[in-house]
């Protein structure tokens, strides 16, 4: 169906920046909305950001609004998450997700495909 491959995770100091990338392959023509989620040890998987096919509609969790930016390049079948002003509480495994629905929802069950996850660690 659709495969998602993530890159860009790593270790960064508080206040620093990282950019995550998620490259889609396979039946990418069937993918519309894209999203990013994260999960820290002992916590539930948390919505971070989502974007519609055209990139004209984006949504963010309150905890990252103003610091993170989601974007996509459909010619490259890639979605990005630019993370600025990182905090230690941003430390988590970040997952890319793709949906066959049009609406960039924050609900996990609405997404049909998931990446393998990439670790982001923010030190203080």
N, C-alpha and C positions, 0 to 999 in steps of 0.2 A: 504494500500500500504506500505508505510514506515513512521515510526514515529521517530522523533529525540528529545532526551531529553538532555538538556544542564545543566551543573553545573560548579562551580568554580568562578563565578563572585563575586564581593564584593568591598569594599573600601580599597584603598592602597595609601600610600604616594608616591610622585614623586621619581623616582629612584628605586622603589620597583618592585616586580615581582608577577605575577599570572599565573596559568595554567588553561585554560578552557578545559572542556571535553564535548564531544557530543556522546552519545550512541544511536545507531540505532537499531531499531527492526522492525519486520514485514518481508516484502519481500526484505531483505537486499542483496540477491544474485543479484538483479537487479541494485544495486548502484555501480557506478564506480568512477567518480570524486566527490570530496568533497571540500567545501569551507567555509570560514568565511567572513562575512560582518559585518559592524557596521553602526549605525545611531545615530547621536547626535540630540537633539532638534533643529528644524529649518533647518536641513541639509538633503541632499539626502542620501540614503543608499549607503555606500561606500565599495568597494572591499578591502579586507584585505589580504587574502592568499588563495591558492588552492593547491590541491594535486591529483595526479592520483591514480588508484587502487593499484599499486604496491608500491607507495611511492617514486618512482624513479624520478618523475618530480614534482617540486614545483615552485610556482610563488608567488611573494609578491608585494604589493603596495610599491612605493618608500618611503612613509612616515613611513613604519614599517620595511623595509629591514635592516638586521643587528641586529634588536632588537627582532623580533618575529620569532618563528619557528613552522611550521605546521608539524604534523606527524600523522600516523594512525596505528592501530593495528587491522587488519582484523579478527583475531581470536576472538577478543573481540567486533568487530563491533563498534569501537570507534575511533574518530578523536580528536586530541588535538591541542591546540594553547598555546604554551609557550610564555609568554609576559615578557620581561625583560626591564630594564631601562625605566619604564613607565613615561609618561609625562601627564600633565593635559589635553592636547589636545587629548589624547587617550580616554578620558571619553566618553562613548556611550553605547547604547544597542548593544550587540554582538549577531549575529545570525549565527547558523550553517545551512548549506545547502548541499543537496545531488543531484547529477545529474545522469541520465541514460546514459549520454554521456561519452565517454572516455576521452575527452580533458578537462583538468582542467582550464576552462575558467574563466575570470573575469566578464563575462556578467551575470547580474541577471536573465535574461529571460531563460538562459540555465539550470537553476536549477529547479528541479521538486518538491522537498520537503524542508520544512523549519522548524527549531526549534522554540520554543516559545520566544527565546531571553533571555539574561542574562545581568544584569546591571553591568558595570565596571565603577567605579568612582575613579579618581586619584586626590588627593589633593596636593596643593602646600604649 
